[in-house]
Amino acid sequence: MRIKVLLICSECLSRNYVTTINSSGVKKEGFKKYCKHCGKQTLHKISK
């Protein structure tokens, strides 16, 4: 089953991305994504 999650930048705490992941993928710590507020690639953590 896929669940909808928010991805939050670990530096500026802005909510940039909404995505779906498998329920088994919840254990993953985060994703390296581009943050338009920071202007660079940062770690984005999962928030429900």
mmCIF entry with sequence, helices, sheets and N, C-alpha, C, O atoms, coordinates in Angstrom:
data_MODEL
# 
_entry.id   MODEL 
# 
_entity.id                         1 
_entity.type                       polymer 
_entity.pdbx_number_of_molecules   1 
# 
_entity_poly.entity_id                      1 
_entity_poly.type                           'polypeptide(L)' 
_entity_poly.nstd_linkage                   no 
_entity_poly.nstd_monomer                   no 
_entity_poly.pdbx_seq_one_letter_code       MRIKVLLICSECLSRNYVTTINSSGVKKEGFKKYCKHCGKQTLHKISK 
_entity_poly.pdbx_seq_one_letter_code_can   MRIKVLLICSECLSRNYVTTINSSGVKKEGFKKYCKHCGKQTLHKISK 
_entity_poly.pdbx_strand_id                 A 
# 
loop_
_entity_poly_seq.entity_id 
_entity_poly_seq.num 
_entity_poly_seq.mon_id 
_entity_poly_seq.hetero 
1 1  MET n 
1 2  ARG n 
1 3  ILE n 
1 4  LYS n 
1 5  VAL n 
1 6  LEU n 
1 7  LEU n 
1 8  ILE n 
1 9  CYS n 
1 10 SER n 
1 11 GLU n 
1 12 CYS n 
1 13 LEU n 
1 14 SER n 
1 15 ARG n 
1 16 ASN n 
1 17 TYR n 
1 18 VAL n 
1 19 THR n 
1 20 THR n 
1 21 ILE n 
1 22 ASN n 
1 23 SER n 
1 24 SER n 
1 25 GLY n 
1 26 VAL n 
1 27 LYS n 
1 28 LYS n 
1 29 GLU n 
1 30 GLY n 
1 31 PHE n 
1 32 LYS n 
1 33 LYS n 
1 34 TYR n 
1 35 CYS n 
1 36 LYS n 
1 37 HIS n 
1 38 CYS n 
1 39 GLY n 
1 40 LYS n 
1 41 GLN n 
1 42 THR n 
1 43 LEU n 
1 44 HIS n 
1 45 LYS n 
1 46 ILE n 
1 47 SER n 
1 48 LYS n 
# 
_struct_asym.id          A 
_struct_asym.entity_id   1 
# 
_struct_conf.conf_type_id            HELX_P 
_struct_conf.id                      HELX_P1 
_struct_conf.pdbx_PDB_helix_id       AA1 
_struct_conf.beg_label_comp_id       SER 
_struct_conf.beg_label_asym_id       A 
_struct_conf.beg_label_seq_id        23 
_struct_conf.pdbx_beg_PDB_ins_code   ? 
_struct_conf.end_label_comp_id       LYS 
_struct_conf.end_label_asym_id       A 
_struct_conf.end_label_seq_id        27 
_struct_conf.pdbx_end_PDB_ins_code   ? 
_struct_conf.beg_auth_comp_id        SER 
_struct_conf.beg_auth_asym_id        A 
_struct_conf.beg_auth_seq_id         23 
_struct_conf.end_auth_comp_id        LYS 
_struct_conf.end_auth_asym_id        A 
_struct_conf.end_auth_seq_id         27 
_struct_conf.pdbx_PDB_helix_class    5 
_struct_conf.details                 ? 
_struct_conf.pdbx_PDB_helix_length   5 
# 
_struct_conf_type.id          HELX_P 
_struct_conf_type.criteria    ? 
_struct_conf_type.reference   ? 
# 
_struct_sheet.id               AA1 
_struct_sheet.type             ? 
_struct_sheet.number_strands   4 
_struct_sheet.details          ? 
# 
loop_
_struct_sheet_order.sheet_id 
_struct_sheet_order.range_id_1 
_struct_sheet_order.range_id_2 
_struct_sheet_order.offset 
_struct_sheet_order.sense 
AA1 1 2 ? anti-parallel 
AA1 2 3 ? anti-parallel 
AA1 3 4 ? anti-parallel 
# 
loop_
_struct_sheet_range.sheet_id 
_struct_sheet_range.id 
_struct_sheet_range.beg_label_comp_id 
_struct_sheet_range.beg_label_asym_id 
_struct_sheet_range.beg_label_seq_id 
_struct_sheet_range.pdbx_beg_PDB_ins_code 
_struct_sheet_range.end_label_comp_id 
_struct_sheet_range.end_label_asym_id 
_struct_sheet_range.end_label_seq_id 
_struct_sheet_range.pdbx_end_PDB_ins_code 
_struct_sheet_range.beg_auth_comp_id 
_struct_sheet_range.beg_auth_asym_id 
_struct_sheet_range.beg_auth_seq_id 
_struct_sheet_range.end_auth_comp_id 
_struct_sheet_range.end_auth_asym_id 
_struct_sheet_range.end_auth_seq_id 
AA1 1 ARG A 15 ? ASN A 22 ? ARG A 15 ASN A 22 
AA1 2 ARG A 2  ? CYS A 9  ? ARG A 2  CYS A 9  
AA1 3 LYS A 40 ? SER A 47 ? LYS A 40 SER A 47 
AA1 4 GLY A 30 ? CYS A 35 ? GLY A 30 CYS A 35 
# 
loop_
_atom_site.group_PDB 
_atom_site.id 
_atom_site.type_symbol 
_atom_site.label_atom_id 
_atom_site.label_alt_id 
_atom_site.label_comp_id 
_atom_site.label_asym_id 
_atom_site.label_entity_id 
_atom_site.label_seq_id 
_atom_site.pdbx_PDB_ins_code 
_atom_site.Cartn_x 
_atom_site.Cartn_y 
_atom_site.Cartn_z 
_atom_site.occupancy 
_atom_site.B_iso_or_equiv 
_atom_site.pdbx_formal_charge 
_atom_site.auth_seq_id 
_atom_site.auth_comp_id 
_atom_site.auth_asym_id 
_atom_site.auth_atom_id 
_atom_site.pdbx_PDB_model_num 
ATOM 1   N N  . MET A 1 1  ? 0.842  -1.182 0.000  1.00 0.00 ? 1  MET A N  1 
ATOM 2   C CA . MET A 1 1  ? 0.000  0.000  0.000  1.00 0.00 ? 1  MET A CA 1 
ATOM 3   C C  . MET A 1 1  ? 0.888  1.245  0.000  1.00 0.00 ? 1  MET A C  1 
ATOM 4   O O  . MET A 1 1  ? 1.897  1.293  0.704  1.00 0.00 ? 1  MET A O  1 
ATOM 5   N N  . ARG A 1 2  ? 0.514  2.241  -0.782 1.00 0.00 ? 2  ARG A N  1 
ATOM 6   C CA . ARG A 1 2  ? 1.289  3.480  -0.881 1.00 0.00 ? 2  ARG A CA 1 
ATOM 7   C C  . ARG A 1 2  ? 0.648  4.531  0.014  1.00 0.00 ? 2  ARG A C  1 
ATOM 8   O O  . ARG A 1 2  ? -0.576 4.641  0.086  1.00 0.00 ? 2  ARG A O  1 
ATOM 9   N N  . ILE A 1 3  ? 1.491  5.299  0.696  1.00 0.00 ? 3  ILE A N  1 
ATOM 10  C CA . ILE A 1 3  ? 1.003  6.375  1.561  1.00 0.00 ? 3  ILE A CA 1 
ATOM 11  C C  . ILE A 1 3  ? 1.565  7.703  1.087  1.00 0.00 ? 3  ILE A C  1 
ATOM 12  O O  . ILE A 1 3  ? 2.660  7.758  0.527  1.00 0.00 ? 3  ILE A O  1 
ATOM 13  N N  . LYS A 1 4  ? 0.817  8.769  1.311  1.00 0.00 ? 4  LYS A N  1 
ATOM 14  C CA . LYS A 1 4  ? 1.232  10.110 0.909  1.00 0.00 ? 4  LYS A CA 1 
ATOM 15  C C  . LYS A 1 4  ? 2.029  10.742 2.044  1.00 0.00 ? 4  LYS A C  1 
ATOM 16  O O  . LYS A 1 4  ? 1.597  10.719 3.196  1.00 0.00 ? 4  LYS A O  1 
ATOM 17  N N  . VAL A 1 5  ? 3.192  11.307 1.721  1.00 0.00 ? 5  VAL A N  1 
ATOM 18  C CA . VAL A 1 5  ? 4.053  11.929 2.724  1.00 0.00 ? 5  VAL A CA 1 
ATOM 19  C C  . VAL A 1 5  ? 4.533  13.287 2.228  1.00 0.00 ? 5  VAL A C  1 
ATOM 20  O O  . VAL A 1 5  ? 4.569  13.544 1.025  1.00 0.00 ? 5  VAL A O  1 
ATOM 21  N N  . LEU A 1 6  ? 4.898  14.145 3.162  1.00 0.00 ? 6  LEU A N  1 
ATOM 22  C CA . LEU A 1 6  ? 5.533  15.427 2.875  1.00 0.00 ? 6  LEU A CA 1 
ATOM 23  C C  . LEU A 1 6  ? 7.029  15.274 3.090  1.00 0.00 ? 6  LEU A C  1 
ATOM 24  O O  . LEU A 1 6  ? 7.462  14.546 3.983  1.00 0.00 ? 6  LEU A O  1 
ATOM 25  N N  . LEU A 1 7  ? 7.814  15.957 2.275  1.00 0.00 ? 7  LEU A N  1 
ATOM 26  C CA . LEU A 1 7  ? 9.258  15.986 2.470  1.00 0.00 ? 7  LEU A CA 1 
ATOM 27  C C  . LEU A 1 7  ? 9.644  17.376 2.957  1.00 0.00 ? 7  LEU A C  1 
ATOM 28  O O  . LEU A 1 7  ? 9.322  18.379 2.320  1.00 0.00 ? 7  LEU A O  1 
ATOM 29  N N  . ILE A 1 8  ? 10.338 17.427 4.094  1.00 0.00 ? 8  ILE A N  1 
ATOM 30  C CA . ILE A 1 8  ? 10.696 18.684 4.739  1.00 0.00 ? 8  ILE A CA 1 
ATOM 31  C C  . ILE A 1 8  ? 12.205 18.851 4.708  1.00 0.00 ? 8  ILE A C  1 
ATOM 32  O O  . ILE A 1 8  ? 12.949 17.935 5.058  1.00 0.00 ? 8  ILE A O  1 
ATOM 33  N N  . CYS A 1 9  ? 12.653 20.032 4.285  1.00 0.00 ? 9  CYS A N  1 
ATOM 34  C CA . CYS A 1 9  ? 14.079 20.341 4.234  1.00 0.00 ? 9  CYS A CA 1 
ATOM 35  C C  . CYS A 1 9  ? 14.654 20.315 5.653  1.00 0.00 ? 9  CYS A C  1 
ATOM 36  O O  . CYS A 1 9  ? 14.060 20.869 6.579  1.00 0.00 ? 9  CYS A O  1 
ATOM 37  N N  . SER A 1 10 ? 15.802 19.675 5.816  1.00 0.00 ? 10 SER A N  1 
ATOM 38  C CA . SER A 1 10 ? 16.399 19.563 7.147  1.00 0.00 ? 10 SER A CA 1 
ATOM 39  C C  . SER A 1 10 ? 17.086 20.855 7.583  1.00 0.00 ? 10 SER A C  1 
ATOM 40  O O  . SER A 1 10 ? 17.374 21.019 8.769  1.00 0.00 ? 10 SER A O  1 
ATOM 41  N N  . GLU A 1 11 ? 17.359 21.780 6.652  1.00 0.00 ? 11 GLU A N  1 
ATOM 42  C CA . GLU A 1 11 ? 18.033 23.028 7.015  1.00 0.00 ? 11 GLU A CA 1 
ATOM 43  C C  . GLU A 1 11 ? 17.061 24.171 7.284  1.00 0.00 ? 11 GLU A C  1 
ATOM 44  O O  . GLU A 1 11 ? 17.113 24.799 8.341  1.00 0.00 ? 11 GLU A O  1 
ATOM 45  N N  . CYS A 1 12 ? 16.168 24.443 6.320  1.00 0.00 ? 12 CYS A N  1 
ATOM 46  C CA . CYS A 1 12 ? 15.275 25.599 6.491  1.00 0.00 ? 12 CYS A CA 1 
ATOM 47  C C  . CYS A 1 12 ? 13.864 25.198 6.925  1.00 0.00 ? 12 CYS A C  1 
ATOM 48  O O  . CYS A 1 12 ? 13.025 26.067 7.162  1.00 0.00 ? 12 CYS A O  1 
ATOM 49  N N  . LEU A 1 13 ? 13.592 23.896 7.034  1.00 0.00 ? 13 LEU A N  1 
ATOM 50  C CA . LEU A 1 13 ? 12.314 23.345 7.500  1.00 0.00 ? 13 LEU A CA 1 
ATOM 51  C C  . LEU A 1 13 ? 11.120 23.723 6.629  1.00 0.00 ? 13 LEU A C  1 
ATOM 52  O O  . LEU A 1 13 ? 9.986  23.731 7.109  1.00 0.00 ? 13 LEU A O  1 
ATOM 53  N N  . SER A 1 14 ? 11.359 24.037 5.353  1.00 0.00 ? 14 SER A N  1 
ATOM 54  C CA . SER A 1 14 ? 10.238 24.321 4.450  1.00 0.00 ? 14 SER A CA 1 
ATOM 55  C C  . SER A 1 14 ? 9.727  23.009 3.861  1.00 0.00 ? 14 SER A C  1 
ATOM 56  O O  . SER A 1 14 ? 10.497 22.082 3.609  1.00 0.00 ? 14 SER A O  1 
ATOM 57  N N  . ARG A 1 15 ? 8.435  22.949 3.651  1.00 0.00 ? 15 ARG A N  1 
ATOM 58  C CA . ARG A 1 15 ? 7.803  21.755 3.075  1.00 0.00 ? 15 ARG A CA 1 
ATOM 59  C C  . ARG A 1 15 ? 7.764  21.928 1.562  1.00 0.00 ? 15 ARG A C  1 
ATOM 60  O O  . ARG A 1 15 ? 6.957  22.696 1.037  1.00 0.00 ? 15 ARG A O  1 
ATOM 61  N N  . ASN A 1 16 ? 8.644  21.207 0.862  1.00 0.00 ? 16 ASN A N  1 
ATOM 62  C CA . ASN A 1 16 ? 8.826  21.417 -0.570 1.00 0.00 ? 16 ASN A CA 1 
ATOM 63  C C  . ASN A 1 16 ? 8.127  20.398 -1.446 1.00 0.00 ? 16 ASN A C  1 
ATOM 64  O O  . ASN A 1 16 ? 7.627  20.753 -2.513 1.00 0.00 ? 16 ASN A O  1 
ATOM 65  N N  . TYR A 1 17 ? 8.077  19.151 -1.034 1.00 0.00 ? 17 TYR A N  1 
ATOM 66  C CA . TYR A 1 17 ? 7.622  18.079 -1.908 1.00 0.00 ? 17 TYR A CA 1 
ATOM 67  C C  . TYR A 1 17 ? 6.527  17.258 -1.239 1.00 0.00 ? 17 TYR A C  1 
ATOM 68  O O  . TYR A 1 17 ? 6.526  17.062 -0.024 1.00 0.00 ? 17 TYR A O  1 
ATOM 69  N N  . VAL A 1 18 ? 5.589  16.779 -2.068 1.00 0.00 ? 18 VAL A N  1 
ATOM 70  C CA . VAL A 1 18 ? 4.591  15.806 -1.657 1.00 0.00 ? 18 VAL A CA 1 
ATOM 71  C C  . VAL A 1 18 ? 4.773  14.612 -2.569 1.00 0.00 ? 18 VAL A C  1 
ATOM 72  O O  . VAL A 1 18 ? 4.794  14.763 -3.791 1.00 0.00 ? 18 VAL A O  1 
ATOM 73  N N  . THR A 1 19 ? 4.905  13.424 -1.993 1.00 0.00 ? 19 THR A N  1 
ATOM 74  C CA . THR A 1 19 ? 5.132  12.231 -2.788 1.00 0.00 ? 19 THR A CA 1 
ATOM 75  C C  . THR A 1 19 ? 4.449  11.045 -2.126 1.00 0.00 ? 19 THR A C  1 
ATOM 76  O O  . THR A 1 19 ? 3.968  11.145 -0.997 1.00 0.00 ? 19 THR A O  1 
ATOM 77  N N  . THR A 1 20 ? 4.408  9.923  -2.834 1.00 0.00 ? 20 THR A N  1 
ATOM 78  C CA . THR A 1 20 ? 3.878  8.687  -2.265 1.00 0.00 ? 20 THR A CA 1 
ATOM 79  C C  . THR A 1 20 ? 5.006  7.678  -2.190 1.00 0.00 ? 20 THR A C  1 
ATOM 80  O O  . THR A 1 20 ? 5.853  7.611  -3.081 1.00 0.00 ? 20 THR A O  1 
ATOM 81  N N  . ILE A 1 21 ? 5.014  6.899  -1.130 1.00 0.00 ? 21 ILE A N  1 
ATOM 82  C CA . ILE A 1 21 ? 6.016  5.843  -0.959 1.00 0.00 ? 21 ILE A CA 1 
ATOM 83  C C  . ILE A 1 21 ? 5.304  4.582  -0.489 1.00 0.00 ? 21 ILE A C  1 
ATOM 84  O O  . ILE A 1 21 ? 4.198  4.641  0.048  1.00 0.00 ? 21 ILE A O  1 
ATOM 85  N N  . ASN A 1 22 ? 5.952  3.442  -0.698 1.00 0.00 ? 22 ASN A N  1 
ATOM 86  C CA . ASN A 1 22 ? 5.422  2.189  -0.181 1.00 0.00 ? 22 ASN A CA 1 
ATOM 87  C C  . ASN A 1 22 ? 5.464  2.229  1.335  1.00 0.00 ? 22 ASN A C  1 
ATOM 88  O O  . ASN A 1 22 ? 6.339  2.867  1.920  1.00 0.00 ? 22 ASN A O  1 
ATOM 89  N N  . SER A 1 23 ? 4.530  1.555  1.968  1.00 0.00 ? 23 SER A N  1 
ATOM 90  C CA . SER A 1 23 ? 4.508  1.534  3.429  1.00 0.00 ? 23 SER A CA 1 
ATOM 91  C C  . SER A 1 23 ? 5.757  0.857  3.981  1.00 0.00 ? 23 SER A C  1 
ATOM 92  O O  . SER A 1 23 ? 6.137  1.108  5.125  1.00 0.00 ? 23 SER A O  1 
ATOM 93  N N  . SER A 1 24 ? 6.401  0.006  3.190  1.00 0.00 ? 24 SER A N  1 
ATOM 94  C CA . SER A 1 24 ? 7.649  -0.615 3.629  1.00 0.00 ? 24 SER A CA 1 
ATOM 95  C C  . SER A 1 24 ? 8.821  0.363  3.509  1.00 0.00 ? 24 SER A C  1 
ATOM 96  O O  . SER A 1 24 ? 9.865  0.139  4.121  1.00 0.00 ? 24 SER A O  1 
ATOM 97  N N  . GLY A 1 25 ? 8.671  1.444  2.732  1.00 0.00 ? 25 GLY A N  1 
ATOM 98  C CA . GLY A 1 25 ? 9.728  2.427  2.547  1.00 0.00 ? 25 GLY A CA 1 
ATOM 99  C C  . GLY A 1 25 ? 9.759  3.505  3.607  1.00 0.00 ? 25 GLY A C  1 
ATOM 100 O O  . GLY A 1 25 ? 10.583 4.416  3.531  1.00 0.00 ? 25 GLY A O  1 
ATOM 101 N N  . VAL A 1 26 ? 8.872  3.424  4.602  1.00 0.00 ? 26 VAL A N  1 
ATOM 102 C CA . VAL A 1 26 ? 8.813  4.435  5.655  1.00 0.00 ? 26 VAL A CA 1 
ATOM 103 C C  . VAL A 1 26 ? 10.082 4.439  6.485  1.00 0.00 ? 26 VAL A C  1 
ATOM 104 O O  . VAL A 1 26 ? 10.430 5.460  7.077  1.00 0.00 ? 26 VAL A O  1 
ATOM 105 N N  . LYS A 1 27 ? 10.773 3.322  6.537  1.00 0.00 ? 27 LYS A N  1 
ATOM 106 C CA . LYS A 1 27 ? 12.002 3.217  7.332  1.00 0.00 ? 27 LYS A CA 1 
ATOM 107 C C  . LYS A 1 27 ? 13.137 4.053  6.747  1.00 0.00 ? 27 LYS A C  1 
ATOM 108 O O  . LYS A 1 27 ? 14.113 4.349  7.435  1.00 0.00 ? 27 LYS A O  1 
ATOM 109 N N  . LYS A 1 28 ? 13.006 4.433  5.478  1.00 0.00 ? 28 LYS A N  1 
ATOM 110 C CA . LYS A 1 28 ? 14.048 5.240  4.840  1.00 0.00 ? 28 LYS A CA 1 
ATOM 111 C C  . LYS A 1 28 ? 14.147 6.598  5.529  1.00 0.00 ? 28 LYS A C  1 
ATOM 112 O O  . LYS A 1 28 ? 13.131 7.229  5.822  1.00 0.00 ? 28 LYS A O  1 
ATOM 113 N N  . GLU A 1 29 ? 15.354 7.037  5.782  1.00 0.00 ? 29 GLU A N  1 
ATOM 114 C CA . GLU A 1 29 ? 15.574 8.244  6.563  1.00 0.00 ? 29 GLU A CA 1 
ATOM 115 C C  . GLU A 1 29 ? 15.209 9.519  5.820  1.00 0.00 ? 29 GLU A C  1 
ATOM 116 O O  . GLU A 1 29 ? 14.672 10.449 6.422  1.00 0.00 ? 29 GLU A O  1 
ATOM 117 N N  . GLY A 1 30 ? 15.487 9.578  4.535  1.00 0.00 ? 30 GLY A N  1 
ATOM 118 C CA . GLY A 1 30 ? 15.179 10.788 3.784  1.00 0.00 ? 30 GLY A CA 1 
ATOM 119 C C  . GLY A 1 30 ? 15.694 10.711 2.364  1.00 0.00 ? 30 GLY A C  1 
ATOM 120 O O  . GLY A 1 30 ? 16.202 9.678  1.929  1.00 0.00 ? 30 GLY A O  1 
ATOM 121 N N  . PHE A 1 31 ? 15.559 11.818 1.643  1.00 0.00 ? 31 PHE A N  1 
ATOM 122 C CA . PHE A 1 31 ? 15.963 11.900 0.248  1.00 0.00 ? 31 PHE A CA 1 
ATOM 123 C C  . PHE A 1 31 ? 16.807 13.151 0.046  1.00 0.00 ? 31 PHE A C  1 
ATOM 124 O O  . PHE A 1 31 ? 16.574 14.170 0.696  1.00 0.00 ? 31 PHE A O  1 
ATOM 125 N N  . LYS A 1 32 ? 17.783 13.079 -0.850 1.00 0.00 ? 32 LYS A N  1 
ATOM 126 C CA . LYS A 1 32 ? 18.532 14.266 -1.247 1.00 0.00 ? 32 LYS A CA 1 
ATOM 127 C C  . LYS A 1 32 ? 17.748 14.946 -2.359 1.00 0.00 ? 32 LYS A C  1 
ATOM 128 O O  . LYS A 1 32 ? 17.649 14.410 -3.463 1.00 0.00 ? 32 LYS A O  1 
ATOM 129 N N  . LYS A 1 33 ? 17.191 16.118 -2.083 1.00 0.00 ? 33 LYS A N  1 
ATOM 130 C CA . LYS A 1 33 ? 16.383 16.852 -3.048 1.00 0.00 ? 33 LYS A CA 1 
ATOM 131 C C  . LYS A 1 33 ? 16.859 18.296 -3.100 1.00 0.00 ? 33 LYS A C  1 
ATOM 132 O O  . LYS A 1 33 ? 17.532 18.774 -2.187 1.00 0.00 ? 33 LYS A O  1 
ATOM 133 N N  . TYR A 1 34 ? 16.498 18.990 -4.188 1.00 0.00 ? 34 TYR A N  1 
ATOM 134 C CA . TYR A 1 34 ? 16.834 20.398 -4.334 1.00 0.00 ? 34 TYR A CA 1 
ATOM 135 C C  . TYR A 1 34 ? 15.823 21.236 -3.554 1.00 0.00 ? 34 TYR A C  1 
ATOM 136 O O  . TYR A 1 34 ? 14.616 21.040 -3.694 1.00 0.00 ? 34 TYR A O  1 
ATOM 137 N N  . CYS A 1 35 ? 16.306 22.156 -2.744 1.00 0.00 ? 35 CYS A N  1 
ATOM 138 C CA . CYS A 1 35 ? 15.446 23.079 -1.995 1.00 0.00 ? 35 CYS A CA 1 
ATOM 139 C C  . CYS A 1 35 ? 15.541 24.452 -2.653 1.00 0.00 ? 35 CYS A C  1 
ATOM 140 O O  . CYS A 1 35 ? 16.621 25.040 -2.718 1.00 0.00 ? 35 CYS A O  1 
ATOM 141 N N  . LYS A 1 36 ? 14.409 24.961 -3.142 1.00 0.00 ? 36 LYS A N  1 
ATOM 142 C CA . LYS A 1 36 ? 14.437 26.252 -3.829 1.00 0.00 ? 36 LYS A CA 1 
ATOM 143 C C  . LYS A 1 36 ? 14.658 27.409 -2.860 1.00 0.00 ? 36 LYS A C  1 
ATOM 144 O O  . LYS A 1 36 ? 15.082 28.488 -3.274 1.00 0.00 ? 36 LYS A O  1 
ATOM 145 N N  . HIS A 1 37 ? 14.376 27.199 -1.576 1.00 0.00 ? 37 HIS A N  1 
ATOM 146 C CA . HIS A 1 37 ? 14.594 28.253 -0.580 1.00 0.00 ? 37 HIS A CA 1 
ATOM 147 C C  . HIS A 1 37 ? 16.067 28.349 -0.177 1.00 0.00 ? 37 HIS A C  1 
ATOM 148 O O  . HIS A 1 37 ? 16.594 29.448 -0.005 1.00 0.00 ? 37 HIS A O  1 
ATOM 149 N N  . CYS A 1 38 ? 16.731 27.196 -0.026 1.00 0.00 ? 38 CYS A N  1 
ATOM 150 C CA . CYS A 1 38 ? 18.160 27.177 0.308  1.00 0.00 ? 38 CYS A CA 1 
ATOM 151 C C  . CYS A 1 38 ? 19.025 27.387 -0.933 1.00 0.00 ? 38 CYS A C  1 
ATOM 152 O O  . CYS A 1 38 ? 20.122 27.939 -0.840 1.00 0.00 ? 38 CYS A O  1 
ATOM 153 N N  . GLY A 1 39 ? 18.538 26.952 -2.087 1.00 0.00 ? 39 GLY A N  1 
ATOM 154 C CA . GLY A 1 39 ? 19.289 27.073 -3.319 1.00 0.00 ? 39 GLY A CA 1 
ATOM 155 C C  . GLY A 1 39 ? 20.330 25.983 -3.512 1.00 0.00 ? 39 GLY A C  1 
ATOM 156 O O  . GLY A 1 39 ? 21.283 26.164 -4.270 1.00 0.00 ? 39 GLY A O  1 
ATOM 157 N N  . LYS A 1 40 ? 20.160 24.850 -2.833 1.00 0.00 ? 40 LYS A N  1 
ATOM 158 C CA . LYS A 1 40 ? 21.108 23.743 -2.975 1.00 0.00 ? 40 LYS A CA 1 
ATOM 159 C C  . LYS A 1 40 ? 20.416 22.424 -2.636 1.00 0.00 ? 40 LYS A C  1 
ATOM 160 O O  . LYS A 1 40 ? 19.275 22.407 -2.174 1.00 0.00 ? 40 LYS A O  1 
ATOM 161 N N  . GLN A 1 41 ? 21.124 21.326 -2.872 1.00 0.00 ? 41 GLN A N  1 
ATOM 162 C CA . GLN A 1 41 ? 20.593 20.016 -2.538 1.00 0.00 ? 41 GLN A CA 1 
ATOM 163 C C  . GLN A 1 41 ? 20.801 19.747 -1.059 1.00 0.00 ? 41 GLN A C  1 
ATOM 164 O O  . GLN A 1 41 ? 21.916 19.855 -0.549 1.00 0.00 ? 41 GLN A O  1 
ATOM 165 N N  . THR A 1 42 ? 19.717 19.396 -0.373 1.00 0.00 ? 42 THR A N  1 
ATOM 166 C CA . THR A 1 42 ? 19.790 19.099 1.043  1.00 0.00 ? 42 THR A CA 1 
ATOM 167 C C  . THR A 1 42 ? 19.028 17.815 1.326  1.00 0.00 ? 42 THR A C  1 
ATOM 168 O O  . THR A 1 42 ? 18.300 17.315 0.468  1.00 0.00 ? 42 THR A O  1 
ATOM 169 N N  . LEU A 1 43 ? 19.195 17.294 2.509  1.00 0.00 ? 43 LEU A N  1 
ATOM 170 C CA . LEU A 1 43 ? 18.456 16.115 2.935  1.00 0.00 ? 43 LEU A CA 1 
ATOM 171 C C  . LEU A 1 43 ? 17.033 16.528 3.293  1.00 0.00 ? 43 LEU A C  1 
ATOM 172 O O  . LEU A 1 43 ? 16.836 17.453 4.081  1.00 0.00 ? 43 LEU A O  1 
ATOM 173 N N  . HIS A 1 44 ? 16.050 15.856 2.727  1.00 0.00 ? 44 HIS A N  1 
ATOM 174 C CA . HIS A 1 44 ? 14.652 16.106 3.029  1.00 0.00 ? 44 HIS A CA 1 
ATOM 175 C C  . HIS A 1 44 ? 14.110 14.911 3.797  1.00 0.00 ? 44 HIS A C  1 
ATOM 176 O O  . HIS A 1 44 ? 14.158 13.780 3.313  1.00 0.00 ? 44 HIS A O  1 
ATOM 177 N N  . LYS A 1 45 ? 13.596 15.161 4.987  1.00 0.00 ? 45 LYS A N  1 
ATOM 178 C CA . LYS A 1 45 ? 13.085 14.087 5.843  1.00 0.00 ? 45 LYS A CA 1 
ATOM 179 C C  . LYS A 1 45 ? 11.600 13.878 5.599  1.00 0.00 ? 45 LYS A C  1 
ATOM 180 O O  . LYS A 1 45 ? 10.902 14.768 5.113  1.00 0.00 ? 45 LYS A O  1 
ATOM 181 N N  . ILE A 1 46 ? 11.133 12.691 5.943  1.00 0.00 ? 46 ILE A N  1 
ATOM 182 C CA . ILE A 1 46 ? 9.746  12.301 5.713  1.00 0.00 ? 46 ILE A CA 1 
ATOM 183 C C  . ILE A 1 46 ? 8.868  12.768 6.864  1.00 0.00 ? 46 ILE A C  1 
ATOM 184 O O  . ILE A 1 46 ? 9.209  12.593 8.034  1.00 0.00 ? 46 ILE A O  1 
ATOM 185 N N  . SER A 1 47 ? 7.742  13.360 6.519  1.00 0.00 ? 47 SER A N  1 
ATOM 186 C CA . SER A 1 47 ? 6.727  13.767 7.497  1.00 0.00 ? 47 SER A CA 1 
ATOM 187 C C  . SER A 1 47 ? 5.383  13.301 6.971  1.00 0.00 ? 47 SER A C  1 
ATOM 188 O O  . SER A 1 47 ? 5.136  13.372 5.768  1.00 0.00 ? 47 SER A O  1 
ATOM 189 N N  . LYS A 1 48 ? 4.511  12.825 7.849  1.00 0.00 ? 48 LYS A N  1 
ATOM 190 C CA . LYS A 1 48 ? 3.211  12.322 7.405  1.00 0.00 ? 48 LYS A CA 1 
ATOM 191 C C  . LYS A 1 48 ? 2.157  13.378 7.444  1.00 0.00 ? 48 LYS A C  1 
ATOM 192 O O  . LYS A 1 48 ? 1.005  13.114 7.100  1.00 0.00 ? 48 LYS A O  1 
# 
